[in-house]
Amino acid sequence: MADSIQSGACSSQVEWSFSAGIYLVATKPYVLDAFIERLRKESIGDPSWITAKKVYEYQPQTIEVAAVLKLVRAAQGIHAMQLLCNAGLFVDFGAITRCVLDCLDDVRFLLERYPHRSDMVDKFLKEFYSKDIDNYASTNEVPVLTKKIRAGAIRAITGRSSDSVVQAKKEAIYNTFCGYVHAGYCHIMQMFGGPAGQLEFKLSGITFAEEIKSHQRVLDAITDSTMYCVAYTCEMLELRELEGEVLNAME
């Protein structure tokens, strides 16, 4: 699974030795956090405290706010993936991975033609902001179809109106991680195993080292993808200094 996304290594606690060398990337998600917080402060600032609702909210509710909040969600998802990976809880790891990848597609879809807003972007924002503390369970707004969001993300990545190769790869990744969200058969069966005479579903986590290392490579790839998406957001919002710092951190 990891090799279908990108090679690499990641661990929040230990060093792993691979053919390309030894990587210690315990701080990578925290570097990502710092960049996203800077992006937030420089682009959308702090939300306002709404006393009547006892919640924080952003006003006005802009395209910039939506894009940055999607990155915020992705970053926290990466921390959750770290914990789940270390515990060997790979089904839930996969479900969070799908969520993070969806957030990155959302960002690219929103900013593809920034500052221009297409009708689909307006529809996305209307549905997104309809789910505030008062209406999150009762909104009637219809979300933009996932295939339209992914198409916009592909255009943003490639600079072309369509790319069948990239589309096929993204579809394969999306379908793989959908199985974790929707409790697919083979995804559930991934939990079964053990030494002879001790076969069982590993409900409290899989501790096999090779499986953990494999999923750590996925985690590293997703973290890198999120960093590049932060750089893309900085580029579109014309935060050139921050964009340069993010890209330098990736070298």
Summary of the structure (lengths in Angstrom):
residues: 251
radius of gyration: 19.3
end to end distance: 24.6
largest distance: 62.1
contacts: 723
relative contact order: 0.17
helix: 61%
strand: 6%
